[in-house]
Amino acid sequence: MLFLLLTSLFLYSPHSSLAYEDPRVPLCNTKNAHAANSTFDTNLAVALAILRKTTAATGFNATTVGNSTADSVTALALCRANLFSQDCQTCVDAATLGIRDSCPNATVAQVWYTSCMVRYSRINFINQSDSSIAFILYNPLDAPDHEEYDRKVRILMQNLSDAAGVSNTRSAVAKTSFGTRNIYGYVDCTRDISGSDCTTCLLDAAYAIPSCCSGKWAGWIGTPTCNIQFNLDPVDHNDWINNPPEINTDISTAPASLPSPPLPMVRPPANQTTSRGGGGRLNGKETGVVIAVVVAFILVVGLVVVRWRVGSEKGKRAVEMEEMTMTMMESIGVRSFVYDLDVLVAATDNFSPANQLGGGGFGSVYRGKLSSGEEIAVKKLKAGSTQGIQEFLNEVNSLVNMQHRNLVKLLGCFVQGEEMMLVYEYLPNKSLDYFLFDKSKSALLGWTKRFNIIMGVARGLLYLHEDSQIRIIHRDIKASNILLDEQMNPKISDFGLARLFSDEQSRLRTRRIVGTL
């Protein structure tokens, strides 16, 4: 979908201040609207709450909440790379609330503010680049020397696109001389896509410039995963001016949600007064004016009260979900091994790709370091749990109590709604396949070490089969599931989690924990 937005003044100004009354570009898909208080609505509230809590530290985060195609929610938030964390927090707070106000009951939505963006969908779009043009804004003022200006903009966008592709933040800002002035440029992508996909997305956006913004003073073109900006005024300042864009109503696809028009001001004629002699009665015209003013005032107050109550209800639902989780933890008695999200975010540098150790059928694993200095491995579970919070905590409680020198120790977990993570001890020597299938490293595994590894794995399996309180059949023993500690002692990982997932749920006949699938 393409929204073509015209604005005479909608780009950076060094003297402006951050403002977040309304999103600059709301993109809503309400074809398959979800019902209020539905499972999708609940998952959406949890996903947006996670973004509010975790995005500001690095300026980006993405999450998936839910266990079914119909009700799961994938959400993502991105701040401008040069934004201070407190300004990022302010913008994300506004955007996660604004997206629900701008796109009520939408199952797919994206809102762009001047300093951040929030997007959600029932389809998992993480790591998927989408370079279809979503919106175009431009300043209709003409730049001098159109031909040279367009050439300079084209080169600037090419250079910025290449630079963003190799940047950790998937962003770049630069300027190029143009006569006595400079042309400024800023580009960025969501940080879940690859560098090459980022560059391709930015170039696709830049290809739209000749057809929309040739010779224009400034332009902003966005796709679901990237955006480009160019301007004869600086664009690398944290502040934006407060003049919103005007919607071009001539386009074939109108925005799904537009702001309501302001109520008309009703005033009495200038040459009349509100009272007269002879008892001070009002004539018919004056009475009509007074009634109109009173009605307008009541409408304004009513709208303010309704909006405040709706916002309060949304916030209340999110708080109620958190309180429900805490109550379950207290009743089960598992608070001792449940980690706070803030702790895991800080330990893993907001689940930075640089800290990712690997991934598999159950989710991605990240290396982390607690403030105490203890190293941990955090497994961020994929959506797909068939159980509720209480069942998840009960089973994790059982696994935490399993102690054996040849099992990877489960330290605890995090759970909020359907967002679930497991926290393990960190083993520095990676997995057995790292050594076994590499010719140079396999030489480090002499026959004595290999025999010790075989015996250790056998002891661990015997414990799972015979000696643990809950009998577990692993069902997925392989080299990548055998981790090695500093002394190359083996420890079995990924045991006892099958009952948390539904990938092959129909094949299970037991109601007990049976291991991985």
Number of C-alpha atoms within 10 A of each C-alpha: 15 17 22 24 20 18 21 16 17 22 26 22 18 14 10 13 13 15 18 18 12 18 23 21 25 24 26 23 19 16 10 10 13 17 13 11 12 11 16 22 19 22 25 26 24 27 28 29 19 22 23 22 16 22 23 25 17 19 23 26 25 24 21 27 28 26 20 15 12 13 20 25 30 23 29 26 28 27 27 22 24 16 20 15 16 11 18 27 22 17 27 30 19 20 29 25 18 22 25 20 17 23 22 18 20 24 24 21 23 26 25 22 22 23 24 24 27 29 24 26 20 23 16 15 20 17 13 14 20 18 20 16 21 21 21 24 26 27 21 16 13 13 18 13 11 14 11 14 19 18 12 17 24 17 12 20 26 15 17 23 30 20 20 23 24 16 14 11 20 24 27 24 22 19 21 15 10 16 11 5 11 15 22 23 27 25 27 30 31 26 26 20 20 17 21 13 19 32 26 19 28 28 22 19 25 21 12 14 21 12 7 15 20 20 22 22 21 29 25 24 25 27 22 25 28 30 27 26 23 27 23 21 17 18 23 20 13 21 20 20 17 19 13 18 17 14 17 14 12 8 12 11 11 15 19 13 15 12 7 6 6 7 10 9 9 13 11 15 11 6 5 9 10 14 12 11 7 6 7 9 12 15 11 8 10 18 14 13 16 16 12 16 17 13 12 16 13 12 13 13 11 12 11 11 12 11 12 11 12 12 14 11 12 15 14 12 15 19 14 11 16 16 12 14 15 16 13 15 20 12 10 12 13 17 16 10 18 20 17 12 18 11 15 23 19 16 23 22 18 23 23 16 15 11 16 17 14 12 13 10 10 20 14 17 22 25 26 27 17 14 10 6 9 11 18 21 24 29 23 21 22 21 24 18 21 18 15 11 19 14 13 19 24 14 16 22 20 13 21 15 13 17 13 15 13 24 23 25 20 23 21 22 26 18 20 20 19 25 22 18 23 19 24 21 17 22 19 14 16 18 22 21 15 14 17 17 11 10 9 9 11 14 11 12 15 9 10 9 15 16 12 14 21 13 15 20 20 15 17 19 20 15 19 23 15 12 13 15 13 16 17 22 18 21 13 14 16 12 15 16 19 23 24 21 16 10 9 19 20 30 24 26 22 19 23 24 19 22 22 23 19 18 14 9 13 7 8 12 7 8 7 14 20 20 19 21 19
